[in-house]
Amino acid sequence: MNIEVEIKAKVNDFTEIKKTLDEIGANFIKSETQIDKIFGAAKFLDSEHKIIEGGIVARIREVDSKKTLEFKEILREKGGIELSCGVPSIELAEKILKKLDFEEAFTIEKSRESYLYKDFTVCLDKVEQLGNFIEIEKLINDESKADEARKECLDLLEIMAPGSKIENRKYGDLMQDIIN
């Protein structure tokens, strides 16, 4: 089982980051638009309707014609378990989630450019209503290495976007702040 360790920081623009990616030899993977329908279950929500630490969020992600149903454990400062499977339609995924007592909370639309550098994925996200972000992610399969992987991600962030401030909240948390 893969554990995703990621960090995110808000940035003004991507010009200098793209130059640095080129200089260090990162490989461009792809550019895509992602539409994420986010779902929450009451048992995983706090009084402000935000996902509690250790709770599960469900997401239906649509990229081009590919649709996936995902469940993600929310651990904001560590890696959380992420499970994903393809689905034939958004409607079927919504029916499954409804049966599991998940309700639709909001939709997040973002343009993403992904790069590969060593064993890191670097994503430059332009998120509707929220702004520009850099995400650095490393997949591990041993939970005891999560702190080490997080430090490696932070070190890479300092090279890519020196002095940027870490944003521990998920896009969903940030969107919930706007909604509330």
C-alpha positions as CSV (number, residue, x, y, z in Angstrom):
1,M,0.0,0.0,0.0
2,N,1.4,3.4,-1.0
3,I,1.5,6.3,1.4
4,E,1.5,9.7,-0.2
5,V,3.7,12.3,1.5
6,E,3.2,15.7,0.2
7,I,3.8,19.4,1.0
8,K,2.1,22.4,-0.6
9,A,2.9,26.1,-0.7
10,K,1.1,29.0,-2.2
11,V,3.1,30.9,-4.8
12,N,2.5,34.1,-6.8
13,D,3.5,32.6,-10.2
14,F,5.4,29.8,-11.7
15,T,8.0,31.6,-13.8
16,E,11.0,31.1,-11.5
17,I,9.9,27.6,-10.4
18,K,9.8,26.5,-14.1
19,K,13.3,27.8,-14.6
20,T,14.5,25.9,-11.6
21,L,12.8,22.7,-12.7
22,D,14.6,23.1,-16.0
23,E,17.9,23.8,-14.4
24,I,17.8,20.7,-12.1
25,G,16.7,18.5,-14.9
26,A,13.1,17.7,-13.9
27,N,11.1,16.0,-16.7
28,F,7.8,17.5,-17.7
29,I,5.1,14.7,-17.5
30,K,1.8,16.3,-18.5
31,S,-0.6,19.2,-18.4
32,E,-4.2,18.5,-17.5
33,T,-7.4,20.0,-16.1
34,Q,-8.8,18.1,-13.1
35,I,-12.3,18.5,-11.9
36,D,-12.7,17.1,-8.4
37,K,-16.1,16.6,-6.8
38,I,-15.4,16.4,-3.0
39,F,-17.7,14.4,-0.7
40,G,-17.7,14.2,3.1
41,A,-19.5,12.0,5.6
42,A,-20.9,13.5,8.8
43,K,-18.8,11.2,11.0
44,F,-15.7,12.8,9.6
45,L,-16.7,16.4,9.9
46,D,-16.1,18.9,12.6
47,S,-18.5,21.7,13.7
48,E,-17.3,23.9,10.8
49,H,-17.9,21.1,8.3
50,K,-14.2,20.5,7.8
51,I,-12.7,17.0,7.6
52,I,-11.3,16.0,11.0
53,E,-7.7,14.9,11.3
54,G,-7.6,11.2,10.5
55,G,-11.0,11.4,8.7
56,I,-11.7,10.2,5.2
57,V,-12.7,12.3,2.3
58,A,-14.1,10.9,-0.9
59,R,-13.4,12.4,-4.3
60,I,-14.6,11.8,-7.8
61,R,-11.9,13.0,-10.2
62,E,-12.5,13.6,-13.9
63,V,-9.5,14.1,-16.2
64,D,-10.4,14.0,-19.9
65,S,-12.6,11.0,-20.2
66,K,-11.1,9.1,-17.2
67,K,-13.0,9.0,-14.0
68,T,-11.8,7.7,-10.7
69,L,-13.3,7.3,-7.2
70,E,-10.9,8.0,-4.5
71,F,-10.8,7.8,-0.7
72,K,-8.2,9.7,1.1
73,E,-7.2,9.7,4.7
74,I,-6.6,13.3,5.9
75,L,-3.4,13.6,7.8
76,R,-2.3,17.2,7.1
77,E,1.3,16.9,8.3
78,K,2.0,13.3,7.5
79,G,1.2,10.9,4.6
80,G,-2.2,9.4,4.5
81,I,-3.5,6.3,2.8
82,E,-5.1,6.9,-0.6
83,L,-7.3,4.3,-2.3
84,S,-8.4,4.8,-5.9
85,C,-10.3,2.9,-8.6
86,G,-11.6,3.7,-12.0
87,V,-15.3,4.0,-12.5
88,P,-17.4,3.9,-15.7
89,S,-19.5,7.0,-14.8
90,I,-19.7,9.9,-12.3
91,E,-23.3,8.9,-11.6
92,L,-22.3,5.4,-10.5
93,A,-19.6,6.8,-8.2
94,E,-22.1,9.3,-6.7
95,K,-24.6,6.4,-6.0
96,I,-21.8,4.4,-4.2
97,L,-20.9,7.4,-2.1
98,K,-24.5,8.1,-1.2
99,K,-24.9,4.5,0.0
100,L,-21.9,5.1,2.2
101,D,-23.5,8.3,3.7
102,F,-21.1,10.7,1.9
103,E,-22.6,14.0,0.7
104,E,-21.3,16.3,-2.0
105,A,-19.6,19.3,-0.5
106,F,-18.1,21.3,-3.4
107,T,-16.2,21.0,-6.7
108,I,-12.6,22.1,-7.2
109,E,-11.3,22.8,-10.7
110,K,-7.6,23.1,-11.3
111,S,-5.1,23.3,-14.1
112,R,-2.1,21.1,-13.3
113,E,1.4,20.8,-14.8
114,S,3.3,17.7,-13.5
115,Y,7.0,17.1,-13.4
116,L,9.1,14.2,-12.3
117,Y,12.4,14.9,-10.5
118,K,14.2,11.8,-9.1
119,D,11.5,10.1,-7.0
120,F,9.4,13.2,-6.5
121,T,6.4,14.4,-8.4
122,V,6.2,18.2,-8.6
123,C,2.8,19.8,-9.5
124,L,2.1,23.4,-10.4
125,D,-1.5,23.9,-9.7
126,K,-3.7,26.9,-10.7
127,V,-6.8,26.4,-8.6
128,E,-10.0,28.3,-9.4
129,Q,-10.9,30.6,-6.5
130,L,-7.7,29.7,-4.5
131,G,-4.7,30.8,-6.6
132,N,-1.4,29.2,-7.5
133,F,0.3,26.4,-5.6
134,I,3.3,24.1,-5.8
135,E,2.9,20.6,-4.5
136,I,5.8,18.2,-4.0
137,E,4.9,14.6,-3.4
138,K,6.8,11.4,-2.7
139,L,5.2,7.9,-2.5
140,I,6.6,5.6,0.2
141,N,5.5,2.1,1.3
142,D,6.8,2.2,4.8
143,E,5.0,4.5,7.2
144,S,8.1,4.8,9.4
145,K,9.8,6.8,6.6
146,A,7.1,9.5,6.4
147,D,9.1,12.1,8.5
148,E,12.2,11.5,6.4
149,A,10.2,11.8,3.1
150,R,8.5,15.0,4.4
151,K,11.9,16.6,5.1
152,E,13.1,15.6,1.6
153,C,10.0,17.3,0.2
154,L,10.7,20.4,2.3
155,D,14.3,20.5,1.1
156,L,13.2,20.4,-2.5
157,L,10.6,23.1,-1.9
158,E,13.4,25.4,-0.6
159,I,15.3,24.9,-3.9
160,M,12.2,25.4,-6.1
161,A,10.4,28.2,-4.2
162,P,12.8,29.6,-1.6
163,G,11.1,31.2,1.4
164,S,7.6,30.1,0.4
165,K,5.2,29.3,3.3
166,I,3.9,25.8,3.7
167,E,0.1,25.4,3.4
168,N,-0.9,22.4,5.6
169,R,-4.6,22.8,4.7
170,K,-5.9,20.7,1.8
171,Y,-7.6,22.5,-1.1
172,G,-10.8,21.3,0.4
173,D,-10.1,23.1,3.7
174,L,-9.3,26.3,1.8
175,M,-12.5,26.0,-0.2
176,Q,-14.5,25.3,2.9
177,D,-13.1,28.6,4.4
178,I,-14.5,30.4,1.3
179,I,-17.8,28.7,1.6
180,N,-18.1,29.4,5.4
